[in-house]
Amino acid sequence: MKRARGRPRGFNVDPEAGTVQSLDRALAILKVLASGEGMSLTELAAAAGQAPATVYRALQTFASHGMATQEPESQLWAVGPEAFRIGAAFLTRTSLVEMARPELRALMAETDETANLAIADGAEVVFLSQVETQQPIRAFFRLGARGPIHASGIGKALLAFGPEARLERLLRSGPLATYTARTLADPPALRADLALTRARGWAIDDEERTEGMRCIAAPIFNEHREAVAGVSVSGPTLRVSSDRAEALGAVVRAAADRITAAMGGDAPRG
């Protein structure tokens, strides 16, 4: 049977009508909840900037749908299994995670550092997959965790090989946050770094987000030669040293190119 497309006939919504405020507030609570490892009602209300009574009603509603759960002894709230199922539906839309997983494992084995996969979302990157090294000191990103696009290896790889409009939007949005003394929050410095990234084919987060940690990243392209994701290795500067950066850059770029090819993508020429 042919599927109906678009809106139902006679369905006309004023584009100025805006969002459903109660839903907006509830989703804001869910986002805050997902960012923690377990939060009390008081902590969640403060972080969401909403009244405890409002937050409690939202949590009860989420709980009834399996989207939130409360630990009986600690009384802490956390995201529920249904939230994971719904979030995982995003991953089923694309073969990216599936295609990248073997390369992440191989990348970790070759470098002995944690391998990551992430995409851009506005001014942030979102981590979709990770293979951890067994080294005692190592990088770790919880799946779904976010990081600033201008202060992460994958973020800078996507900025360097992405549309100029993305970078311009970022710079127009206001002053870039500074996390360490090495963060490239100055637009000219960031532009220069992105130009170098394009020239060599890989990006480096040189203690720009976290002191003592370094990350080497490269972009993954779709069939339209658009940078849609990035792969990286990250670890302490003692192991991911400046002397090792170029060699790691070549290894990471090769892994990104193989993922690109596996997805039927095409990297830009030259």
Secondary structure, DSSP 8 states (H G I E B T S, - for coil): -----SS-TT----TTS---HHHHHHHHHHHHHHTSS-B-HHHHHHHHTS-HHHHHHHHHHHHHTTSEEE-TTT--EEE-HHHHHHHHHHHHT-SHHHHHHHHHHHHHHHHSSEEEEEEEETTEEEEEEEE----SS-----TT-EEEGGGSHHHHHHHHHS-HHHHHHHHHTS-----STT---SHHHHHHHHHHHHHHT-EEEESSSSTTEEEEEEEEE-TTS-EEEEEEEEEETTTS-HHHHHHHHHHHHHHHHHHHHHTT------
